[in-house]
Each structure stands twice: as structure tokens, then as C-alpha cells.
Amino acid sequence: MNGRNDPPPTRETEHSVDAGLARPGAITYLHIPAGDVRQAAVFYRDVFDWKVSDPDSDRPSFDDASGHLSGAWVSDPLVASQPGLLPYIYVDHVEATITRILAHGGEIVTSPYPEGRLTVATFRDPAGNTIGLWHDTTRSHQGSAPEESATDPDAHRRGRREPVATSIQPELWVEPTSAAAAFYQAAFGATVVHRVGEGDDIVAQLSVDEAAFWVAPPSPAMRRLNPHTIDGTTSRTLLVVADPDHVVKQAVGAGATVTSPVANEHGWRLGRIVDPFGHEWEIGTPLGTWPPA
């Protein structure tokens, strides 16, 4: 299968082909078309934990995470942007996988939706192939993640993490922010989880026990958009979700105005909107482990 008429790749066993692949009637080998085969190999390695061989070659090969499917990325067939045959990849959590897909250059074709007790979605990889995702909502995968991370030193690099828990974290607009952070540490026993910037002009996430909030300078976008009410606005609300791209699009459809498009910044994927009542919302999800090492 390394060429159009080649036999399946052999393994170092007593048989010519591994028993995981030699399963009568099963789909066990796959060619994935891509204009940039190296970029495609990195995408599937980092998003789905596939084992990639010869990543710098003109035809890198792979074993998927189950060990029951092998294949290669090839540059000669047409990319399947309009699916006829639509393969689906099983994942621990569709929403968390979507976060990794977006962070690595993919895009969502169909947002997650229920099919009985399943959650299903489709995405387009950086090469343009349309692929499906699904998971069984009756199964719990929470117990396996810490063990895998403990034995896998590359788990953080690949972005493996627990599914994002939805939460709301207020952001207090104050100046100078460094003095405010010091005040909340002294007044409430807050600890600084993460900070960006130096001197007075910082953005910091603080926590009192497990309750998180932020301090930051007032938003320039809000000053431009709402000059008459900015003096009475002292906060912005952070909404933490699994798929900020979808939520921002949904909010705009309901009447919100985008002040900052969704993008990756400071370890988060973030977008900012103003609702019809003048309140600013920051909608995002952390990329990888938070806070960063």
C-alpha cells in the first residue's frame, strides 16, 4: 500500500502482517490525500495521538491510536472536501477534540449534535479533507487521562487535557492593574495564577481558593464602541467554553457585535463581543494545560 499495488507493510513478528491489521472484512489501511503531507502528519499526530513514521518523507505513514488502522498521507489523489465516503474517528470527548482541531489549523463543518446517546460532529483538516468525530456519552473517559499523561511525556505537547468545564470568570477593569492585583492578594488572600506584561500595565488571573477572576486595563474596543457608558463600566465577563468559535458565531447571530475576532493568544483561544445592552464578553478556552508551565 506504499504504492498503488504494493502489499500491506510488514511488521517484525512471526507473521508477515500484524494480527491487528490482518482482520478479515475490516478496514485496516487508509490513504489520506494532502497537498502538504508533512503538515497533515503533524496535524493528526498532535490532535489524535497517531504514531507517525518518516514524518519528513514525501509519504509519511501512520498507525492510529487504536493500533487497528495504518496508512499514509499521499499527495497524488484528490482531497475529499465534499465527502462521499465519510470516515469517523472515535474520540474521548468531541468538544475537547474540536478545541485541538481549531488550534492546529482545522475547521468545524458540522458543530456537535446528539444522535441518541452519541455526540457527533464533522471537521475539515488543513488539507481540506472532511472527517467525522463521535463519542459515546454513556462512557466515562475521565479516569484514563491522568494515567496516560503520567506515562506520556509528550501529552502536554500534543495538547491532551481534560474536557473544558464551562465557567464564568469576571474581569475587573482597573488602573493600575498591578496595584489592584496586590490589593486583592492582601485583602482576600488571592494568589496570582498567571500574568502577562510588566509594570503597571498587566493582565492577571487571580484565584481565591478555586474562584478565579481577572484584573486588566479597560478595553480600548469598549471605549470606541461605547464612549458614553465606559465611565460606568468596570468589568468584562469571561465565558469559558469548549468551542469559542461556535459560541461567538451564535452570539453574533443573536445580535452581539464582535470587538475582537476569535484567535489564539497568551495560551487561550479567545474572541470578544459586546451584547446589545453594552456589556463586553470574552469567550474562550485554554489551549493545553492551564496555567502554562
Order of alpha helices (4+ residues) and beta strands (2+ residues): beta-alpha-beta-beta-beta-beta-alpha-beta-beta-beta-alpha-beta-alpha-beta-beta-beta-alpha-beta-alpha-beta-beta-beta
